[in-house]
């Protein structure tokens, strides 16, 4: 397919509108958070993006993000996924949750994942130090009755809905992904199959490098010529980052499936207790199949 394995210099929304529909299997992205740049203290003052502003009217920002989400939906194949990373913000004491605009898009919200970054983003005591961000796993149904999608393989599902991945430190970008994060997203939903990966705010190209190392095609978009140049260099040198990708893939491993453990009456969660639980015929297993029934 023409136009694959490329990084496009341009505005995310405008560029997305120019791309043909249903060409993407999975998107992983994180837009600028609209944190106010030079209006909220010494830490935010240092998080400035090349070529992009992080200080927009909030209503304008949310409207733009809904439009971006809907364009990605149009570009995504039926059954495809979008992993949308954002964080909770506060303005004059009022919490702004990304769910406010994500729910207004065309996507089905399949899951809200907590990204436990292990370090605090704010260093004052107005609240407990925030060490988490949100990753919304969004899904494009295959048909009108499909609101859930195919089941994850056990080796992916066992990684739970809380991802403890430390943030990346790279002086070339204020807030780059650690490569383990897009690797986990891509590998979990594609399960080793090839596909097309999109990142419309690709920055210095971490998602794209992960896609290359997993044997996938990619499309990247960024408004900064500096970031685009760095991303292209990283893709050319992608093999230098393979060890970290392989380390992430090694976590996707399960000794026995859920059903095998259930048949044996064993603990079926990721973390086994010190002793095997005593389960009588009248007692439910420590983890039942109710999650599947709720679907």
N, C-alpha and C positions, 0 to 999 in steps of 0.2 A: 504494500500500500504506500502511495506517495505521501510525503510529509511526515513519515515516521523517523525516529532516531534523530530528532532535531530539537534545538532550543531556539525559541522565537523571542526576539527582543520586542517588547511592547506591553501595553496595558492589558491586564488579565481579562477583564470583561470584554473589551473590544476585540481582543484576539480570539477568545472563545467563540464569539458570535460568528467569526469567519470560518470556523472549522466544521466539517461535515458531521452529521448526526450518527450516533451509534457506532463509534469507532474505538471506544475505550472500554477496557475491562475493569480497571481499578484506578482510582485516584487517591493520592495521599497528599494533603496540603495543609498549610497553616498560613493564614493571611496576617498582615500587620494587625495588631490587636486594638488599635485606636486608643492607646493609653494616654495620649495627650502630650507626648514628647516633652517639651520644655516648660510644662505647666504643673508638674506633679512631684517635684522633689529631685534630689540629686541622682537617684538610681535611674528613674525614667529618663532623665536628661541625657543619660549616656547611651540609651537605646535608640539610635537613629538609623533609619534604613537608607541605603543609597538609592536615590531616584524616586522614593515613595514617601508620602506624608503619613504620619501616624496621629494626626490631629484633625479629625473631621467632625462635623456635627453628627451626633450619635444617630439621629433618625436617618440622615443621609448615608451614614456608614452601614447601618443595618439593611436599608433598602438595597444598597449596592451588593451586600453579601448575599441577600436572597436572590438577586439577579444572577450572581456568579454561581450559586448553588444550582439554580434552575438551568443555566446553560450547561453546566457539567452533567446534569441529569439528561439533557437532550443528547449530549455527546456519548453517553454511556450505553453500552449494550444492555439489553434486557437480562436481568440476573446479575448485573454488575454492582460494584460497591464503591463508595466514597468514604474515606477516613478523614474527617474534618477536625483538625486540632485547634482549640481555642482555650482561653482561660476566663475565669470569673473576674470581673472588675467591679470597682466601687466608685461612685461619683457622688460626693457630698452625702455620704452615708447610705446611699441606695445601691444595692447589689444589681449588677447587670449580668445576667446569665446568658450564654450563647444559645441556650434552648429557646429563648424568646424569638429569635429569627430563624433558627434551624427548623422549628416546627411549622413555619409558614412557607417553607419550600415544598417542592413536589415529592421529595424523598420520603420513604418509609424509614423511621428511626429504628434500626434493628437493635442497637445497644449503645449505652453510654459507658465508655471505658474511662477509668481514672488513671491518668499518667502520674505516677508518684516519682517526682523528680529528685527527691531526697534533700534538696537544698531550698532555702527560702528565697522567694522573689522579693519580699518586702521585709525590711529589717526594723520596723518600728512595732510598738506593742498595741496598736489600735485594735488588732485582732490576733488570734493565734497565727503564727507565721504560716503563710500559704506555700505548701510544697507540692501542690497538685495542679494539673491542668486537665482539661476534658478532651477526649477523642470520641467524636460521634461516628459510629459505624452506621452509615446510611446505605439503603438498599433500593435498587430499582426492580420492581416486581416483573416476573416473567409473563404474568397475565393478571387479570383483574382479581382473581381469587388468591393470588400468591402474595401474602403479607409477611412471610417468614423467610423463605428461601431455603436452599439446601443446608443440611446439617454439617457443621464443621467436623472434620476428622478429629478423633480424640487427641491426637498428638498436638493439635493446635488449641483445642478448647481447654486443655489442662493448664494453659498459661494464665487462666483466670481473667477477670475483668479489672484487675488492678495491675498495671504494668510498672514495675520498679526498674526504670531505666534512667541513669543519670544523664543530665543535659550535656550537650557538646560544648567544648570550649574551643573557639576558633576566632582569632582576631579579625578574620576577613568578613565576618557577618555577626550582627548583634545577637542572633537567636537561631542558629542552625539546628536542624534535626540531628540527633545521634543516629548513625546509620542503622543501628539495630531496630529502630522504630519502623521505618518504611519496609525494612526487610521482613519484620514480623507481619505487617499488614499484607504485603504482597504474597508471601509464602503461605499464609494461613488461608486466604480465599482462593488462590490459584492452585495450591497444593502441588507445586512443582511443574504445573503446566505453563506453557508460554502464553503471553498476552500482551496487551498494550497498556502501559502505565502512564498516567498524566499527573503533572504537578503544575498548576497555573500560577503559583507563587514559588517558583523553584529555587530562588536564592542562589546559593553556590552549588546546587545540584545534588544534594544528598540522596533524594528520592530517585533521581535518574541513575546515579551510580549503583544504588541497590538494584534497580531494574536490570541494568546491564549485567551485573554479577549473577542475577537469577535467570539470565537468558531471555529477558523480555525486551520488547520494543518500548520506546519512551517518547513522550512529547513534553517539553518543558517550556514555560513562559515566565519571563521576568522583565520588569521595566528598567532594570539597571544594567547598563552595558558592562559595568565592572563585574557584577555578579555573573552575568552570562559568560564573560571571558573566563572567569575562574571555574565555572561549572564545566565548560568545554574542556578545560585542562584536566579537571578531575576525571572526566569520562575517559579521556585518552590514557590516563594513568590508573584506571579503575582497579587493576590487579593489585595495586598497593593496599587496597582496603578489603581484600578478600578474606583475610584472617578474621576480621570482626564479623563479617557476614556469616562465615562458617561457624563461628562461636554462637551466634544467634540461632542458626539452623540446628545446632546440636541440642538446643533446649526443647525442640519439638520431637519429643520421644516419649513413648508410653510403653510400659512393659506388658500391660494387659488392658484390653478395652473395658469400657463401662459394663457392657453386658457380661463379659467373662467374670469380672469381679462380683457382679451382682449374683450370678449363678452360684458362685462359690461362697456367698454370704460374707464377702470381705468388704472392708471399707473402700468406698468407691470415689472418695474425694482425692484431691491431689496430695494432701498431707495426711498420712496415716497416723493414728494415735499410737501411743506406746504399747498398748495392748489391743488385741483383736476384740472388738465389741461383742458382747453377748446379745444375741438376737433371738428372741423367742418367736414362735409362729404368730403370736398376737402383736408383736412389736414391729413397727416399720423399720426398714434399714436406715442407717444414719443419714443417707442421702437417697431419696426416692426418685421415681420417675415423674414427679409432679411438675418439674420444670418443663418437661415435654408436653404434659397435659395442658399446661397453661397456654400453649401456643394457639 
